[in-house]
Amino acid sequence: MVQMAHKSAWTLEDMKGELDEVVNSWASKVPGLKDNKETEVAKKLHRAITGLSQVVGSDATVERIEGMTRTEKLKAAAASQTTVPELNQLIQQFGTTALMHKVLRHRQSAGKSLPETPEATQAILQTEGIKFMSSEQKRKVGKLSHKDMLKSGRRRR
């Protein structure tokens, strides 16, 4: 959290570095542990970020990534041996991480404490994150919330 708060911008290279720690850890090399779900997901995300970096560059920020064309997404999916929907999921995760970066950076510059647990981070992101979202991001979140409400309403019937 502290390292993230000190960065001036959150890039693909930063996210790849976070995944490098999981992919290259000792646990990922031990038989039995290397096949666990967390390691497999991290490896898949690592491949997707590598492919994405080949297309948009490792210094790409959330604005560049969210503005990718369909052709660029297809190239990145091919380079990372993944699908466009999986790549879109990664882009969404990257957007959430970039938003968390903005919130943490602002809290640090304002002299506020940084969260110490994932739960505290989530709570802060939910309460303060909206201030740092673009109008397009707010629109997407509203659209997703609406879809979730519709899905939950269908399940109750």
N, C-alpha and C positions, 0 to 999 in steps of 0.2 A: 504494500500500500504506500509506503513511504517513497519507494523508488518511482512508483507511478505518479505520485503527487509532485515529484521534482522534475518530471519530463515536461518539456514545453509543448510537445504534440505527441499524440499516440499514433504510431504507424504500424504497418504490417510487420516490420522487422521487430518491433517491441513484442507484439503478440507471438511471433514465431519464437522469440527468445524465451518467453514463458513456457511454450510447449516443448522447446528443446530440453528444458530441465526435466520434464516428465519422460519424454521419449528416450533421452540419453541417461536416465538415472540407473542406478545399480539394479533396482527392482525390475526394470524392463529387460534385463539380461538374464535373470534367474528363471530357470525352467519352472513352470507352474505359476509364477508371478507375472511373467512377461505376457501371458495370455489372458490376464484379467481385463475386464470390460473397460476400465478407466484408461489403461495403457493402449488398448486397441482404438478407443475413441480419440485419444491424443495423437496417435500415429496417423489416423485418418485426417484429422484436422491439420496436422503438420504437412501432410501431402497436399491438402487443399490450399493452404497458405502459400506453400512453395509454388504451386501452379498459378495462383493469383498474383504472386510477386513477379513471376515471369511476364505476365501480361501488363500489369499496371505499375510495376516497380516496387521495391521493398520499402521505399519511403512514402508510399501512398497513405493518405489519411482517409478518414471516414467520408469526407465530402467527395473525394475522387472515387472511392469504391462504390458509394451509393449512386454515383452518376455513371456507372459502367453501362455500356450498350449491350444488347443481346449478343452481338457477335463477340465482344470481349468476354462475356460470361461463358460462351460456348468454347472459346479458345482456352480459357482458364480451366474449365471442367475437363477438357481433353488433356491438358498438360498435367492435371492432378489426378487423372484417372477416376473422376467422380462425376456425379450428375449435376445438372444446373440447380435442381431443387436443394440438393445437399450444399451446393455452393451458396445459394441464397440464404440457407440457414446459417452458414458460417458468416456471411455478410451481416446478418442480423445480430449474431453474437458479437462481431467486431464493433458494430454500432453501439451495442449496450456497453461494451468495455470502454469504448471511446467516451461515452457519456459518463461512465463512472470516473474516468480520468479527469474530465472537466470538473465534476463535482469535487473530487478529492483535491485537485489543484486549487479550486476556489476556496475550499475549507482551509487549506494550509495557508494560503495568502491572507485569509481573514483571521488567522490565529486560532481557528477552531480545531478541536481534536479530530484525529483520523480514527475511523472505526477499527476495532480490533478483531471482530468476528464476522463471519459471512452474514449472519443474521443482522448485525448492526449495519453492515454495508448495504444490505438490501433495503433496510428501513430508511436509511439516509437517501439512497437512490430514489426510492418511491416518493419521499417528501420533497427533496430538493432538485431532483432530476428534471422536472418539468420546466424549470427556469432556464435550463441550458439546451433545451430541444429546439430545433428549427420548426417552423410551421409545418413543413412537410413531415417531419418525424412525429409531431403531435397528431397530424391527420392519420398517419399510418397506425399509431397506437390506438386511436379512436376507432378505426376500422377493424382492427384485430379484436378489440374489446367487444364491439358489436357482434362480430362473428362468434366469439366465445359465448356470449349471452344467448344467441340463437341456438347454438349447439346444445347448451345445457338445458334450454327450454324443450328441445326435441327429446332429450333423454328422459325427461320427467313424465312424458305422456305414456 
